[in-house]
Structures are given as structure tokens and as C-alpha cells.
Amino acid sequence: MNQAVAELQQPIAEVKIGPVMVSAFADMQQLMEFIIRPDGSVYAGSAIAINPEKVLTAMRSPDIEAVINAADIRYADGIGVVKVMRKRLKKNVQRIPGCELWQQLVKRAAQFKVPVFIVGAKPDVNQQTAEKLRAEQVNLVGAVDGYFKDEAELIAQIKQSGARFVSIAMGSPKQELLIQRIRTQHPNCFYMGVGGTYDVYTGNVKRAPELWCKLNLEWAYRLLSQPSRIGRQLGLLRYLWWYWTGKI
């Protein structure tokens, strides 16, 4: 085992936020190298993005808490989560947006010829995603949209493909529950739930401008773009209050 791989296998510190344990990866590069290692080997397990909304949902629902904590890697995708981690650990922890992580991971997968399988989204978006991945020299071994009828057939396809990196875009917690079921039959693989990432990747949905992202105001951009999210965003005020009062 070379030194770089050995270092990556050292335990990553975790911070408990509400009922959720979140891994304190320093930045996206560290997490990417933890998943697809410098020797090309792939971490066998699953990852889920954690933001304040997921923490609040886990606090209300034991079922969602169980789904979240069943993932092997819970990484900080939300500035509210990052701030708690920095405060507790007294060190710098960077936000890792799930959409950006997936896009960087598929590039890394292309570099190491890792077999990739994508599941989810509408048929046209899934097809566009597959075409773009192939154009970027990703070793795509399968693509099935989110409207499949036979789950057993899907799992058989994934197994037969030899995939080592499977991403599923079906929204939470549906995508995480599906990942749990697939893993029982195809465990030697990395799984990642990616929500609406394929839509962003193909340009069908516009992400917040770069400046908004740098200022950690992506949530505000989404709210302005989708005013119907106001109910969900108001719930974050409770998280903010708990953060200020040290209750979370």
C-alpha cells in the first residue's frame, strides 16, 4: 500500500449535528481522493449530502434519521452545517456541494477508467447526461432513467455491468432507499444520491451564479427562482436560532 492511500484510509473526524454524524472532510479534493483513491481503487459504500434541512427532517422523523445514518459518508453540503463543524472542531472545513462533487467525481472516474452507471431523471435528461459523459471519455457502462418499471431488472443490469460508481437521481429519501436495496446485491461499489444534478449538468436547470455560490447564498437564489420553497426555507430559521443558542 503506498503512503498516499494509507493516509487517506486514516479515520475522518465526525461532528454530531442534531441526530446526524457528519464527516469533517477538509475540502472536496480530500473527499474525492477518499472515494476514488490515487491508485484507482474505489471506496465501497454510499455518500449522502447533509444540509440544515436534512438535519431538521432527521430530528422530526426517525425513519429519515435512519436513512441518513445508513450512509457510510455524510458530507457537509450546507453552510449552516459547515459553521457548526468549524465551531466544534476549531479548524477550517469547506462546504462540498453535491452537484459539484458528482461532476468532479465523474471526471476522476474517467481518469482512472472507473465503470460508471447512472440512474434517474426524465428519459431525455438521462440520455443527454449519458451522451455528455461519453463525450468526456467517462467509462459509462449503463444508463437507466427514473421511470423504470422493474427494479429487479435494474439491479441485474447494474450487477452485470460491473459498475464501481453508481449515481442515482430520484430525490431524497427515495434514491437513498433504492441505494440500500441495490447494495445488498452489488456491494463492491460506490453509491451516491444526486437529486437534480443531471438537470444542472445538462443545462436543463440553471444553477445559482458563481458569485451567489461563493457568498453561500445559493439557497436565496433558489428561493427567488422558486418562491414555493418559502415554507421549507422558513424552517431554517429554527436551525439558525438553535445554532446561535448552542442547541445544535
N, C-alpha and C positions, 0 to 999 in steps of 0.2 A: 504494500500500500504506500503510495507516495505521500509526501508531507502535506501537500495541499488538500488531498482527500481526507487525510487523518484530521486535519484542523477543522474541516467542515463537519466532521462527524462528532465534534465536541457538543455537549448539550447547549441548547439555546435557552437563555433566561426567559422566564414567563412571568406575566403580571396578571393577577386576578382582577377583572373589572366586572362588578356585579357577580353573576354566576359563571362568567366566561374566562377561561385562561387564554391569554393572548401571547404569542411568541414574539420576543423582542429582537427581531432582525434589525440590524443597523440600517440597512438600505435594501433596495431592490436587487442590487448585484449580489449581495450575500445570500438572499433568498433564492435567486436563480441558480447560483452555484451549489446551493444545498439540494435543489431539485434535480438539475442536470449537472452532474459533477464534472470537474476538469478532465477526468479520464473518460467521459462519455457515458458513464453508468447513470441510471435513473432511480431516484428515490421512489420506493413503492409505498404509496399511501395517498391521502387526499388532503386538499387545502380548501379553506373557506375564508373569505374576506370578512373582517369584523369592523363594523362601524357603530356609532351610538344607537342607531335604530335597531340593529340586531341585538345589542345588549339589552335595550328596553324590552324588546319582544321576548327575549330569553327570560327576563325577570317576570314577565306575565304568564309565560307558557312553559310548563315543564317539558312538553313534547318538543318545542323548538329548542329549548336548552339542550335536550338530549341529542337532537340532530346536530347542533353546532359543536357540542363537545365530542361527538363521534368522529369528527375530522381530526386527522393527525397534525395538521398545521393550521393554526388560526392566526392570520397575519393582520396587521393594522391598516385598514383601508378607511380612514376617517380621522380627521384632525382631532376630534374630541377624544378618541381612543388614544391617539399619539400623545396628546398633552398629559393624560393620566399616566401613561407609561414613562414619559420623561420625568414627571414629578416623582414617581415612585423609585425609579432606578437611578435618578440623578445623572443621567447620561443622554446623549443625543440618540433619538430613534426617529427614523424617517417614515412618513406615510408612504404606503405602497398601493397605489390604485390598481384594482384588479384588472381593469381593461388594459392598462399599460403593461402589467406583469404578463398577461397572456400573450400580448403581441411580442414582447421581448423573449418569452419562452419559446414561441414557435420559431423565432429566428435562431435561437440557440439550438433548438431541435434540428433545424436544417443544417447547422454547422456540424453536428455530431451524427447526422443521419438517423435520428431517433424516429421510429414509426409513430405517426400521429393519426388519431381518429377523432372526428368532430361529430357531435350530436346536437340537434336542436335548431331553433329558429324556423321561420317560414321556409317552404321549399326553395323559393327564389333566392332568399338571403343565404341559405345553406349552400346552394350551388355557387353563388357569387364568392362566398368565403372559400370554398374548395378551389375554385379557379384561381383566386388570388394567392392562396397558399402554394399551389403548384407552380405558379409563375415566380414565386420567391424561393423555389427549389426545396420546399418542405416535402419530406417523405410522407405524403398523405396516403394512408392505407385504407381509409374508409370515411364516408360522409353520409349521415342519415339525418333528415330533418326532424323537427319536433312533433310531426304528425304521424309517426309510425304507429302501426296497429298491433304489432306482435312483439312484445318485449323479449320473449324467449328467442325470437329470431334475431333481434338486435344484439343480444348478448352473445349469441352464437357467432354473429358476424365479427364482433369485436375480438372474441377469442381466436377465431380463425385468421384474423388479420395480423395477429402478432403485435398489436399496438402496445406501446410502452407509455404513451401520453394520450389520455382521453379527456377532452373538454366537453362539457355539457351545458347548453344554453337553454334552460327551460324555466328559469326563475326559482327563487327560494320559497319553500324548502323542497319543492318537487325535484329539482335537479340533485340535491344532496341525498334525498331518499333513493333516487334511482342509482346514484353512485354506490350507495351502501349495498344495493342488491347486486349490481354488476361485480363489485369487488369480491363477493363470496365465490364467484366462479372464475374470475380473472384477476387474482390478487397482485401479480407481479407487474404493477403498472402505476403510473401517477395519474390521479384524477383531480379535475378542477371544475367547479361550477362557475360559469362565466356570465350568467344573466343576459343582458342585452349587448354583450361585447361584439358579436358578429355583425350586428346592425351598425355599430360605430366603425368597425374595421372596414366594412364595405361602403361606408359613406351614406348609408340609408338613414342614419340618425346622426345629427351633428352634436359633437361633444362641446363642452364649455371651452371658450377661447383660452389660449395658453396663460394669459395674464390672470384670468379668474382662477385657474388651477393653481398657479404659483401663490396666489393670495389665499388659498384654501377657501374659495368662495364658490366652488363648483355646485354646492348644494343650493346656493342662492340663484345661480344661473338656471338650474333645473326647475326651481320654484317659479321663476319668471316665465320660463318656457312652458311649464305645466302648472298653472295655478291650482289645479285639482289636488296637488300634493300638499296643500296648506295644512290639512289635518295631520298628516304624517310629520310635517316639519314642526308644528306646534308642540308635538310630543317631545321634541328635542330640547325644549326649554326646561323640561323636568330634568333631563340629563345634565344640562348646563348648571342648574341650581344645585344638584347633587354634587357636581364637580367642585363648584365654588365652596360648598359647605363641607367638603371632605367625606361625603357619604358614599362615594363611588370610586 
